[in-house]
């Protein structure tokens, strides 16, 4: 009887060790799947999103965020321009939403004829580009601008233009590196 109890206790310890090992493996596997399939990493090149994002920041992009919800005004997104054959991913802030009319008048963004309030950038835009005339956004189009409005290649220019939802990679949500800038993107 004593041998049976000792063997049972040894098996119980072995079962606990195996259970803990399986739990750890499952957590690592779940984290890998979440990061690999749900997130992407992008590097900032240039100063078009300053001060929110600066040159050489590395950010995490949530690829699954817009599979359920629609992008919202002021979201920072990663996207690939439609007719550009490149692996480059652009990162800009959404200003105009589907169905809206966007125009830049006297250095200020106007949505449906009204000046944009609570904008991330509080500077006069020197180059209106395509937005000097009204731009009417389609049902799946977004108008994006960099936060550094006078040093940004964005929807004001024909090589970028409006961004279709299908070209949006995801929502930029975290500055990953350098560590001193680690934090959530607002």
C-alpha positions in Angstrom: 0.0 0.0 0.0 2.9 2.4 0.8 4.4 1.8 -2.7 1.1 2.5 -4.3 0.8 5.9 -2.4 4.4 6.8 -3.3 3.8 6.0 -6.9 0.6 8.0 -6.9 2.4 11.0 -5.4 5.2 10.7 -8.0 2.6 10.6 -10.8 0.8 13.5 -9.3 4.0 15.6 -9.3 4.7 14.5 -12.9 1.2 15.4 -14.0 1.5 18.9 -12.4 4.9 19.4 -14.2 3.4 18.3 -17.5 0.3 20.5 -17.0 2.5 23.5 -16.3 4.6 22.8 -19.4 1.6 22.5 -21.6 0.2 25.7 -20.2 3.4 27.6 -20.9 3.6 26.1 -24.4 0.0 27.2 -25.1 0.7 30.7 -23.9 3.8 31.0 -26.1 1.9 29.6 -29.1 -1.1 31.9 -28.6 1.3 34.9 -28.3 3.1 33.9 -31.4 -0.1 33.5 -33.4 -1.5 36.8 -32.1 1.7 38.7 -33.0 2.4 36.9 -36.2 -1.1 37.0 -37.7 -2.7 39.9 -35.8 0.1 42.4 -35.8 2.7 43.8 -38.1 5.7 45.8 -37.5 6.6 49.0 -39.4 9.4 51.5 -39.3 8.9 55.2 -39.6 11.0 56.8 -42.4 11.0 60.5 -42.4 9.3 63.2 -40.4 5.8 63.3 -41.9 4.1 62.2 -38.7 6.0 64.3 -36.2 5.6 64.9 -33.4 3.4 61.8 -32.8 5.9 59.5 -34.6 9.4 60.4 -35.5 12.1 59.1 -37.9 13.3 55.5 -37.0 10.4 54.7 -34.6 9.3 51.1 -34.9 5.5 50.7 -34.5 3.1 47.8 -34.1 0.1 47.7 -36.5 -3.0 45.9 -35.4 -4.1 44.1 -38.6 -7.3 42.8 -37.2 -8.7 46.1 -35.9 -10.6 47.0 -39.0 -12.0 43.6 -39.8 -14.8 44.3 -37.2 -14.8 48.1 -36.9 -14.5 50.8 -39.5 -11.6 53.3 -39.3 -12.4 56.5 -37.5 -11.3 60.1 -37.9 -7.9 60.7 -36.4 -6.9 57.0 -36.3 -3.3 56.6 -37.4 -3.2 53.9 -40.0 -0.7 51.9 -42.1 -1.6 51.5 -45.7 -0.2 50.6 -49.1 -1.0 53.0 -51.9 -3.1 51.6 -54.7 -1.0 51.8 -57.8 2.4 51.7 -56.2 4.5 48.6 -56.8 6.5 48.7 -53.6 6.7 47.0 -50.2 6.7 50.4 -48.6 3.9 51.0 -46.1 2.8 54.5 -45.5 1.6 55.7 -42.0 -0.8 58.7 -41.9 -3.7 60.0 -39.9 -7.3 59.6 -41.2 -8.9 63.0 -41.7 -11.8 62.4 -44.2 -14.3 59.6 -43.9 -16.3 57.8 -46.6 -19.0 60.0 -48.2 -17.5 63.3 -46.9 -16.3 66.2 -48.9 -12.7 67.4 -48.1 -11.2 70.6 -49.1 -8.2 72.7 -47.9 -9.1 76.4 -47.8 -6.7 79.1 -46.7 -4.4 76.5 -45.0 -7.2 74.8 -43.1 -9.0 71.4 -43.7 -12.7 71.7 -44.3 -15.0 68.7 -44.0 -18.4 69.1 -45.7 -17.8 72.8 -45.9 -17.0 73.3 -42.2 -13.5 73.8 -40.7 -12.1 70.7 -39.0 -12.0 71.0 -35.2 -9.7 69.2 -32.8 -7.2 68.4 -35.5 -3.9 66.8 -34.4 -1.9 69.4 -36.3 -2.5 73.1 -35.5 -0.6 74.6 -38.4 -1.5 76.3 -41.7 -1.2 74.0 -44.6 1.0 75.6 -47.3 0.2 73.2 -50.1 -3.4 72.2 -50.7 -2.5 70.0 -53.7 -5.5 68.1 -55.0 -7.5 69.3 -52.0 -7.5 72.9 -53.3 -10.7 71.7 -55.0 -13.4 69.6 -53.3 -12.6 65.9 -53.0 -15.7 63.8 -52.6 -14.8 60.5 -50.9 -16.4 57.3 -52.2 -18.1 54.7 -49.9 -14.8 53.0 -49.1 -12.3 55.9 -49.4 -10.4 57.8 -46.7 -8.5 61.1 -46.9 -5.3 60.9 -44.9 -2.7 63.5 -43.9 0.6 63.4 -42.1 0.7 65.3 -38.8 3.6 67.4 -40.1 1.3 68.8 -42.8 4.0 70.8 -44.6 6.4 67.9 -44.9 4.1 65.0 -45.8 3.3 62.9 -48.9 -0.4 62.1 -48.4 -3.8 62.3 -50.0 -3.2 65.8 -51.3 -0.9 64.4 -53.9 -1.8 62.2 -56.9 0.8 59.5 -56.2 -1.0 58.7 -52.9 -4.5 60.0 -53.4 -7.4 58.7 -51.3 -6.9 55.4 -49.5 -9.4 52.6 -50.1 -10.3 50.5 -47.1 -8.9 47.3 -48.8 -5.5 49.0 -48.9 -5.4 49.7 -45.2 -3.0 47.3 -43.4 -4.3 48.2 -40.0 -4.3 50.6 -37.1 -1.0 51.8 -35.7 -1.3 51.4 -31.9 2.1 51.1 -30.2 5.5 52.6 -30.5 7.7 49.6 -29.9 11.2 51.1 -30.2 13.3 53.0 -29.3 12.4 52.0 -25.8 12.5 55.6 -24.5 9.5 56.4 -26.8 7.6 53.2 -25.9 3.9 53.9 -25.6 0.4 53.9 -27.2 -0.1 56.0 -30.3 -2.8 58.6 -29.8 
